[in-house]
Amino acid sequence: MNVKRFFGETARDALRQVKEALGADAIVLSNRQVDGGVEILALPPEAAAALASPRPAEKQQARAASGDDDFKVSLSASVDKRFKPGIEPQAWKPRRVDAPKATPAQPATARGASVAARYLDDQSAAEPVAKTAAASEPAVPSAQAQAAIDDAAESARMIKALSAQVGEMRGLLESQLAGFAWGEMSRNAPARTQIMSELLEAGFSAQLSRELTGQIAPQASQTEARANVREALSRGLSLIRSDADIIDRGGVYAIVGPTGVGKTTTTAKLAARCVVRHGAENLALITTDSYRIGAHEQLRIYGRILGVTVHVVRDAVDLRTTLRDLAGKHMVLIDTVGMSQRDQAVAEQAAMLNAAGEVRRLLLLNAIARGDTLDDVVRAYAGKGNGADLAGVVLTKVDEAASLAPVLDVAIRHQLDVFYVANGQRVPEDLHLPNRAYLLHRALKDLPGDSPHQLFGDEAGLLLAAQRNSSALRARGEVRHG
């Protein structure tokens, strides 16, 4: 078989050589990448006749199907040997005969017909096998078919690249339009653009900033605009009053949140407040954290200091049994395992707590985290309820945060009740009921004059456009992760 090798820098170059040497009907055997280019193995067109020529068995079947004389003679001879003398072979035709089983009383002609039928059955059973074998042979693509495949792949790559370029151009165009719109708004409503810039600098999301500044009148002064925004923030922020303190109401509460947010310390602070008001005998502590080394020992130390028993549970059945035994307590606090908001075990933990009975969950939010990270935490721990399944939140590490805008922004947009504010490690001193004036002051505080996070000119408009583009990509599932 005359197989020829062709080499080119690209597939198109190699296929062009195949066409020039063997013609457009050449048979391509293989096409693979090699060092420096593409290698193609091909056969001339006349090789197709050799590949398609029938084998001896196939020739015999073809003769049988076409009624070849040699086939008839051999068939007649083989059957004639089984007939008794004097019986003419022409007395039967080579076709299937449904004859009954031969008995001694049957004539020899019937026995001969049975033999012929069995012979024809063997031949008809062999036909599908030959056809299946022929069909299972891999089809060899022609040079034209291979070129069409390569053209389709190249077209798909070009379409993908063009789509990416169109997306980039759209983003640039939207940014320019946002800059024009920002400049127009700066001329028509200067106070609105100034307050919008201050909110973005503080760390509020673009979504909430647009909602807050959309209520500002175009001709309002900056003082009126700031007062308007402050009032809108105050209305949106839900804080627990002193007469609704959960320590007085009692119940079963699970302290949940990501690793390192301060769950065990916050549990100890709440326990200390409960002991001061209702006594140690009316409080019970439970820990489900059997993963971290010494995690439950830390809570046991707090329990010994407060005179409160600490129970360790490992699964939902153990938790239900323990809560049933502690049904007479005024308050039960559950210190849970800390895990990333992206861990699938978060949903399993929520299911365990929900199956245990009347367990309300308090989510701890780290005040020093970014707003988008806090959004992920709320979505993971709140489940499908988007905050409705949570009793409320506790803001931790408030003393370490430069601004409280991101954490308040998340609490407002997800409509979460803020129960407590933690601003240190001391137990129980560094846990307070939320103060509205203090929180708003920390969220709206001006940046220092030398802060690198200040926005100038049209930068606020460009930032809004960038966040809007990111939200649109996320909605279409096109967000690129670095």
ROSE-648060 format. One record per residue (C-alpha): x, y, z. Coordinates in Angstrom, 1 decimal, decimal comma. Layout:
ATOM        u        v        w
ATOM        X        Y        Z
...
This chain:
ATOM        u        v        w
ATOM      0,0      0,0      0,0
ATOM      1,6      3,3     -1,2
ATOM      1,3      5,5      1,9
ATOM      2,8      9,0      1,5
ATOM      3,8     11,4      4,3
ATOM      3,3     15,2      4,0
ATOM      4,5     17,8      6,4
ATOM      3,5     21,5      6,8
ATOM      3,6     24,3      9,3
ATOM     -0,2     24,3      9,5
ATOM     -3,0     21,8      8,7
ATOM     -4,0     23,9      5,7
ATOM     -0,4     23,9      4,3
ATOM     -0,1     20,1      4,7
ATOM     -3,5     19,5      3,0
ATOM     -2,6     21,7      0,2
ATOM      0,5     19,5     -0,4
ATOM     -1,8     16,4     -0,3
ATOM     -4,1     17,9     -3,0
ATOM     -1,2     18,9     -5,2
ATOM      0,5     15,5     -5,0
ATOM     -2,5     13,1     -4,9
ATOM     -5,5     15,2     -6,0
ATOM     -8,6     16,3     -4,3
ATOM     -9,9     12,7     -3,8
ATOM     -6,8     11,5     -1,8
ATOM     -7,5      9,4      1,3
ATOM     -6,2     10,9      4,5
ATOM     -5,1      8,2      7,0
ATOM     -4,0     10,4      9,9
ATOM     -3,5     14,0     10,9
ATOM     -1,4     14,8     13,9
ATOM      0,7     17,6     15,5
ATOM      4,4     17,1     15,4
ATOM      7,4     19,2     16,3
ATOM      7,4     22,2     14,0
ATOM      4,0     21,6     12,4
ATOM      1,5     19,0     11,2
ATOM      2,1     15,6      9,7
ATOM     -0,5     13,9      7,3
ATOM     -0,4     10,4      6,0
ATOM     -2,4      9,9      2,8
ATOM     -3,1      7,4      0,0
ATOM     -3,7      8,1     -3,7
ATOM     -7,3      7,8     -4,9
ATOM     -6,7      4,5     -6,8
ATOM     -6,0      2,9     -3,4
ATOM     -9,7      3,2     -2,6
ATOM    -10,4      0,4     -5,2
ATOM     -8,0     -1,9     -3,4
ATOM     -9,5     -1,0      0,0
ATOM    -13,0     -1,6     -1,3
ATOM    -12,4     -4,8     -3,2
ATOM    -14,3     -7,8     -1,8
ATOM    -12,7    -10,7      0,1
ATOM    -13,1    -14,3     -1,1
ATOM    -16,0    -15,0      1,3
ATOM    -17,7    -11,8      0,2
ATOM    -17,3    -12,9     -3,5
ATOM    -19,0    -16,2     -2,8
ATOM    -21,9    -14,4     -1,1
ATOM    -22,1    -12,0     -4,0
ATOM    -22,3    -15,0     -6,5
ATOM    -25,0    -16,6     -4,4
ATOM    -27,1    -13,5     -4,3
ATOM    -26,7    -12,9     -8,1
ATOM    -27,6    -16,6     -9,1
ATOM    -24,1    -17,6    -10,4
ATOM    -24,1    -20,9    -12,3
ATOM    -21,2    -22,3    -10,4
ATOM    -23,0    -21,8     -7,2
ATOM    -26,1    -23,6     -8,5
ATOM    -24,1    -26,6     -9,7
ATOM    -22,2    -27,0     -6,4
ATOM    -25,4    -26,7     -4,5
ATOM    -27,2    -29,2     -6,7
ATOM    -24,4    -31,7     -6,4
ATOM    -24,2    -31,5     -2,6
ATOM    -27,9    -32,1     -2,3
ATOM    -28,0    -34,7     -5,1
ATOM    -25,7    -37,0     -3,0
ATOM    -28,4    -37,2     -0,3
ATOM    -31,2    -38,1     -2,7
ATOM    -32,0    -41,7     -3,6
ATOM    -31,3    -42,8     -7,2
ATOM    -33,9    -41,8     -9,7
ATOM    -34,8    -38,4     -8,1
ATOM    -34,2    -35,5    -10,3
ATOM    -32,4    -32,5     -8,6
ATOM    -34,7    -30,1    -10,5
ATOM    -37,6    -31,4     -8,5
ATOM    -37,0    -28,7     -5,9
ATOM    -35,8    -25,1     -5,9
ATOM    -33,1    -23,7     -3,6
ATOM    -35,4    -21,8     -1,1
ATOM    -36,4    -22,2      2,5
ATOM    -38,9    -25,0      3,1
ATOM    -40,8    -25,4      6,3
ATOM    -40,8    -29,2      6,2
ATOM    -41,7    -31,4      9,2
ATOM    -39,1    -33,6     10,8
ATOM    -38,2    -36,6      8,7
ATOM    -39,6    -40,0      9,8
ATOM    -39,0    -43,5      8,3
ATOM    -42,3    -43,3      6,5
ATOM    -41,2    -40,0      4,7
ATOM    -39,9    -40,2      1,2
ATOM    -36,3    -39,2      0,5
ATOM    -37,4    -36,1     -1,3
ATOM    -38,6    -34,5      2,0
ATOM    -35,3    -35,4      3,7
ATOM    -33,4    -33,7      0,8
ATOM    -35,6    -30,6      1,1
ATOM    -34,7    -30,4      4,8
ATOM    -31,0    -30,6      4,0
ATOM    -31,3    -27,8      1,5
ATOM    -33,3    -25,7      3,9
ATOM    -30,6    -26,1      6,6
ATOM    -27,9    -25,2      4,1
ATOM    -29,7    -22,0      3,1
ATOM    -30,3    -21,1      6,7
ATOM    -26,5    -21,3      7,3
ATOM    -25,8    -19,1      4,4
ATOM    -28,5    -16,5      5,4
ATOM    -27,1    -16,4      9,0
ATOM    -23,6    -15,7      7,7
ATOM    -24,8    -12,7      5,6
ATOM    -25,5    -10,3      8,6
ATOM    -22,1    -11,2     10,1
ATOM    -20,3    -10,2      6,9
ATOM    -22,4     -7,0      6,7
ATOM    -21,6     -6,1     10,3
ATOM    -17,9     -6,7      9,8
ATOM    -17,9     -4,5      6,7
ATOM    -19,9     -1,8      8,6
ATOM    -17,5     -1,8     11,6
ATOM    -14,5     -0,8      9,5
ATOM    -13,6      2,8     10,2
ATOM    -14,4      5,3      7,5
ATOM    -11,4      7,1      6,1
ATOM    -12,1     10,8      5,7
ATOM    -11,2     12,3      2,4
ATOM     -9,0     15,4      2,0
ATOM    -12,1     17,5      1,4
ATOM    -13,8     16,2      4,5
ATOM    -10,8     16,8      6,7
ATOM    -10,5     20,3      5,3
ATOM    -14,2     20,9      6,1
ATOM    -13,5     19,7      9,7
ATOM    -10,5     22,0     10,1
ATOM    -12,5     25,0      8,6
ATOM    -15,3     24,4     11,1
ATOM    -12,9     24,3     14,1
ATOM    -11,2     27,5     12,8
ATOM    -14,6     29,2     12,5
ATOM    -15,5     28,2     16,0
ATOM    -12,2     29,7     17,3
ATOM    -12,8     32,9     15,4
ATOM    -16,4     33,3     16,7
ATOM    -15,2     32,8     20,3
ATOM    -12,4     35,4     19,8
ATOM    -14,9     37,8     18,2
ATOM    -17,4     37,4     21,0
ATOM    -14,7     38,2     23,6
ATOM    -13,7     41,3     21,6
ATOM    -17,3     42,4     21,4
ATOM    -17,7     42,0     25,1
ATOM    -14,6     44,1     25,8
ATOM    -15,8     46,8     23,4
ATOM    -19,2     46,8     25,1
ATOM    -17,5     47,2     28,5
ATOM    -15,4     50,2     27,2
ATOM    -18,5     51,8     25,6
ATOM    -20,5     51,4     28,8
ATOM    -17,7     52,9     30,8
ATOM    -17,5     55,9     28,4
ATOM    -21,3     56,3     28,6
ATOM    -21,2     56,1     32,4
ATOM    -18,5     58,8     32,4
ATOM    -20,7     61,0     30,2
ATOM    -23,7     60,4     32,4
ATOM    -21,7     61,1     35,5
ATOM    -20,5     64,4     34,0
ATOM    -24,1     65,3     33,1
ATOM    -25,3     64,5     36,6
ATOM    -22,4     66,5     38,1
ATOM    -23,7     69,6     36,3
ATOM    -27,4     69,1     37,0
ATOM    -27,2     67,6     40,5
ATOM    -23,8     68,4     42,0
ATOM    -24,8     67,4     45,6
ATOM    -26,0     64,0     44,5
ATOM    -22,7     63,1     42,7
ATOM    -20,7     64,4     45,7
ATOM    -22,7     62,2     48,2
ATOM    -22,5     59,2     45,8
ATOM    -18,7     59,6     45,7
ATOM    -18,5     59,8     49,5
ATOM    -20,7     56,6     49,9
ATOM    -18,5     54,7     47,5
ATOM    -15,3     55,9     49,3
ATOM    -16,8     54,7     52,6
ATOM    -17,4     51,2     51,3
ATOM    -21,1     51,1     50,5
ATOM    -22,1     49,1     47,5
ATOM    -23,0     50,7     44,2
ATOM    -26,5     49,3     44,5
ATOM    -27,3     50,8     47,9
ATOM    -25,5     54,1     46,9
ATOM    -27,8     54,5     43,9
ATOM    -30,9     53,8     46,0
ATOM    -29,8     56,3     48,7
ATOM    -28,8     59,1     46,3
ATOM    -31,8     58,6     44,0
ATOM    -34,0     60,2     46,7
ATOM    -32,0     63,5     46,7
ATOM    -33,5     66,4     44,9
ATOM    -31,5     67,8     42,0
ATOM    -31,1     71,3     43,5
ATOM    -30,5     70,1     47,1
ATOM    -27,4     71,4     49,0
ATOM    -24,7     69,1     50,2
ATOM    -25,9     69,5     53,8
ATOM    -29,5     68,6     52,8
ATOM    -28,2     65,6     50,8
ATOM    -26,1     64,2     53,6
ATOM    -29,1     64,6     56,0
ATOM    -31,3     62,8     53,5
ATOM    -28,9     59,9     53,1
ATOM    -28,3     59,6     56,8
ATOM    -32,1     59,4     57,5
ATOM    -32,5     56,8     54,7
ATOM    -29,7     54,7     56,2
ATOM    -31,3     54,9     59,7
ATOM    -34,7     53,8     58,4
ATOM    -33,1     50,8     56,6
ATOM    -31,0     49,7     59,6
ATOM    -32,8     47,3     61,9
ATOM    -31,4     47,2     65,4
ATOM    -32,7     45,3     68,5
ATOM    -33,9     47,5     71,3
ATOM    -32,9     47,0     74,9
ATOM    -36,3     45,7     75,8
ATOM    -36,0     43,0     73,1
ATOM    -32,6     41,6     74,4
ATOM    -32,6     37,9     73,8
ATOM    -31,0     37,3     77,2
ATOM    -34,3     38,3     78,8
ATOM    -36,4     36,4     76,3
ATOM    -34,4     33,2     76,5
ATOM    -34,6     30,2     74,2
ATOM    -32,1     28,1     72,3
ATOM    -29,6     30,0     70,1
ATOM    -26,9     28,6     67,8
ATOM    -23,9     30,9     67,2
ATOM    -22,9     30,3     63,5
ATOM    -20,4     31,9     61,2
ATOM    -17,1     31,4     59,3
ATOM    -13,8     30,3     60,9
ATOM    -12,1     33,0     63,1
ATOM    -15,1     35,3     63,3
ATOM    -15,3     34,9     67,2
ATOM    -18,0     32,4     67,8
ATOM    -16,6     30,9     71,0
ATOM    -15,8     34,2     72,5
ATOM    -19,2     35,7     71,6
ATOM    -20,9     32,6     73,1
ATOM    -18,9     33,2     76,4
ATOM    -20,0     36,9     76,4
ATOM    -23,6     36,0     76,0
ATOM    -23,4     33,3     78,6
ATOM    -21,9     35,8     81,1
ATOM    -24,7     38,3     80,5
ATOM    -27,3     35,5     81,1
ATOM    -25,6     34,3     84,3
ATOM    -25,5     37,9     85,7
ATOM    -29,3     38,3     85,1
ATOM    -30,7     34,8     85,5
ATOM    -28,1     32,7     87,4
ATOM    -25,9     29,9     86,2
ATOM    -28,5     27,2     87,0
ATOM    -30,7     28,6     84,2
ATOM    -28,1     28,4     81,5
ATOM    -26,6     25,5     79,5
ATOM    -23,7     25,5     77,0
ATOM    -23,4     23,1     74,1
ATOM    -20,5     22,8     71,6
ATOM    -20,5     20,9     68,3
ATOM    -16,9     21,8     67,5
ATOM    -15,1     18,5     67,9
ATOM    -12,8     19,2     64,9
ATOM    -10,4     21,9     66,2
ATOM     -7,9     20,8     68,7
ATOM     -8,9     22,2     72,1
ATOM    -12,0     23,9     70,8
ATOM    -14,4     22,5     73,3
ATOM    -11,8     22,8     76,1
ATOM    -11,9     26,6     75,5
ATOM    -15,6     26,7     76,1
ATOM    -15,3     24,3     79,1
ATOM    -12,9     26,9     80,7
ATOM    -15,5     29,6     80,3
ATOM    -18,1     27,2     81,7
ATOM    -16,1     26,5     84,8
ATOM    -15,5     30,2     85,4
ATOM    -19,2     30,9     85,1
ATOM    -20,3     27,7     86,9
ATOM    -22,2     26,4     83,8
ATOM    -22,1     22,8     82,5
ATOM    -20,8     22,4     78,9
ATOM    -22,2     19,5     76,8
ATOM    -20,4     18,1     73,7
ATOM    -22,5     16,8     70,9
ATOM    -21,4     15,1     67,6
ATOM    -24,5     14,7     65,5
ATOM    -28,1     15,6     65,1
ATOM    -29,4     12,7     67,2
ATOM    -27,1     13,6     70,0
ATOM    -28,1     17,3     69,8
ATOM    -31,9     16,4     69,9
ATOM    -31,3     14,2     73,0
ATOM    -29,2     16,8     74,8
ATOM    -31,8     19,6     74,1
ATOM    -34,6     17,4     75,4
ATOM    -32,7     16,9     78,6
ATOM    -32,1     20,7     78,9
ATOM    -35,7     21,7     78,2
ATOM    -36,1     23,3     81,6
ATOM    -33,2     25,8     81,1
ATOM    -34,0     29,5     80,5
ATOM    -31,4     29,7     77,8
ATOM    -29,2     27,3     75,8
ATOM    -26,3     28,5     73,7
ATOM    -24,8     26,3     71,0
ATOM    -21,2     27,0     69,9
ATOM    -21,0     25,6     66,3
ATOM    -18,1     24,5     64,1
ATOM    -16,5     27,3     62,1
ATOM    -16,3     26,7     58,4
ATOM    -15,9     28,6     55,2
ATOM    -19,0     30,0     53,6
ATOM    -18,1     28,0     50,5
ATOM    -18,0     24,7     52,3
ATOM    -20,9     22,3     51,5
ATOM    -21,0     21,3     55,1
ATOM    -22,6     24,7     55,9
ATOM    -25,9     23,4     54,5
ATOM    -25,5     20,1     56,5
ATOM    -24,9     22,1     59,7
ATOM    -28,1     24,2     59,1
ATOM    -30,1     21,0     58,5
ATOM    -28,8     19,5     61,7
ATOM    -29,8     22,6     63,7
ATOM    -33,3     22,8     62,1
ATOM    -33,9     19,1     62,8
ATOM    -33,1     19,6     66,5
ATOM    -36,2     21,6     67,1
ATOM    -36,7     25,3     68,1
ATOM    -33,1     26,4     67,5
ATOM    -32,6     30,0     66,3
ATOM    -29,4     30,9     64,6
ATOM    -27,3     34,1     65,2
ATOM    -24,9     34,8     62,4
ATOM    -21,6     36,5     63,2
ATOM    -20,4     39,0     60,6
ATOM    -16,8     40,2     60,6
ATOM    -16,8     44,0     60,3
ATOM    -13,3     44,0     58,7
ATOM    -14,4     41,8     55,7
ATOM    -15,2     43,1     52,2
ATOM    -18,8     43,6     51,3
ATOM    -18,8     40,9     48,6
ATOM    -17,3     38,4     51,1
ATOM    -20,0     39,3     53,6
ATOM    -22,7     38,8     50,9
ATOM    -21,3     35,3     50,3
ATOM    -21,4     34,6     54,0
ATOM    -25,1     35,7     54,4
ATOM    -26,2     33,7     51,3
ATOM    -24,5     30,5     52,5
ATOM    -25,7     30,6     56,1
ATOM    -29,1     32,0     55,4
ATOM    -29,9     29,4     52,8
ATOM    -32,8     29,9     50,5
ATOM    -34,5     32,2     52,9
ATOM    -32,0     35,0     52,1
ATOM    -31,9     36,0     55,8
ATOM    -35,4     35,0     56,8
ATOM    -34,1     31,8     58,4
ATOM    -31,7     33,7     60,7
ATOM    -32,7     35,2     64,0
ATOM    -30,3     38,1     63,4
ATOM    -26,6     39,0     63,3
ATOM    -23,8     40,0     65,6
ATOM    -21,2     42,4     64,3
ATOM    -17,7     41,3     65,5
ATOM    -14,3     43,0     65,4
ATOM    -15,9     46,4     65,2
ATOM    -12,8     47,9     66,9
ATOM    -10,6     46,6     64,1
ATOM    -12,6     48,0     61,1
ATOM    -11,6     51,3     59,4
ATOM    -15,3     51,7     58,3
ATOM    -18,5     50,0     59,2
ATOM    -20,1     50,8     55,8
ATOM    -19,6     47,3     54,2
ATOM    -21,1     45,4     57,1
ATOM    -24,0     47,8     57,6
ATOM    -24,6     47,8     53,8
ATOM    -25,0     44,0     53,9
ATOM    -27,3     44,1     56,9
ATOM    -29,6     46,7     55,3
ATOM    -29,8     45,0     51,8
ATOM    -30,5     41,6     53,4
ATOM    -32,9     43,0     56,0
ATOM    -31,0     41,5     58,9
ATOM    -31,7     42,4     62,6
ATOM    -28,5     43,5     64,4
ATOM    -28,6     42,0     67,9
ATOM    -25,2     42,9     69,3
ATOM    -21,9     44,6     68,5
ATOM    -18,6     43,1     69,7
ATOM    -15,6     45,4     69,9
ATOM    -12,9     43,4     71,7
ATOM    -11,8     40,1     73,4
ATOM    -12,8     40,9     77,0
ATOM    -15,6     38,7     78,5
ATOM    -18,2     40,0     79,1
ATOM    -17,4     43,7     78,7
ATOM    -16,8     43,9     75,0
ATOM    -20,4     43,0     73,9
ATOM    -23,0     45,8     73,5
ATOM    -26,4     46,4     72,3
ATOM    -26,2     48,3     69,0
ATOM    -26,2     52,1     69,1
ATOM    -27,7     53,7     65,9
ATOM    -25,8     57,0     66,2
ATOM    -22,5     55,3     66,8
ATOM    -22,9     52,8     63,9
ATOM    -23,9     55,5     61,4
ATOM    -21,1     57,8     62,5
ATOM    -18,6     55,0     61,9
ATOM    -20,1     54,2     58,5
ATOM    -20,2     57,8     57,2
ATOM    -16,9     59,0     58,7
ATOM    -14,8     61,0     56,2
ATOM    -11,6     59,5     54,9
ATOM     -8,3     61,1     55,9
ATOM     -7,0     63,7     53,5
ATOM     -4,1     61,5     52,5
ATOM     -6,1     58,3     52,0
ATOM     -5,3     56,5     48,8
ATOM     -9,0     55,4     48,6
ATOM    -10,3     58,8     47,9
ATOM    -12,1     59,3     44,5
ATOM    -11,5     62,3     42,3
ATOM    -13,2     63,6     39,2
ATOM    -15,1     61,0     37,2
ATOM    -13,5     58,1     39,1
ATOM    -16,7     57,5     41,0
ATOM    -18,7     57,2     37,8
ATOM    -16,1     54,7     36,4
ATOM    -16,3     52,7     39,6
ATOM    -20,1     52,5     39,3
ATOM    -19,8     51,4     35,7
ATOM    -17,3     48,7     36,6
ATOM    -19,5     47,3     39,4
ATOM    -22,5     47,4     37,1
ATOM    -20,6     45,4     34,4
ATOM    -19,4     42,9     37,0
ATOM    -23,0     42,4     38,1
ATOM    -24,2     41,9     34,5
ATOM    -21,4     39,3     33,9
ATOM    -22,3     37,5     37,1
ATOM    -26,0     37,4     36,1
ATOM    -25,0     35,9     32,7
ATOM    -22,5     33,5     34,3
ATOM    -19,5     35,0     32,5
ATOM    -17,5     36,1     35,6
ATOM    -13,8     35,3     35,1
ATOM    -12,0     34,1     38,2
ATOM     -8,4     35,1     38,5
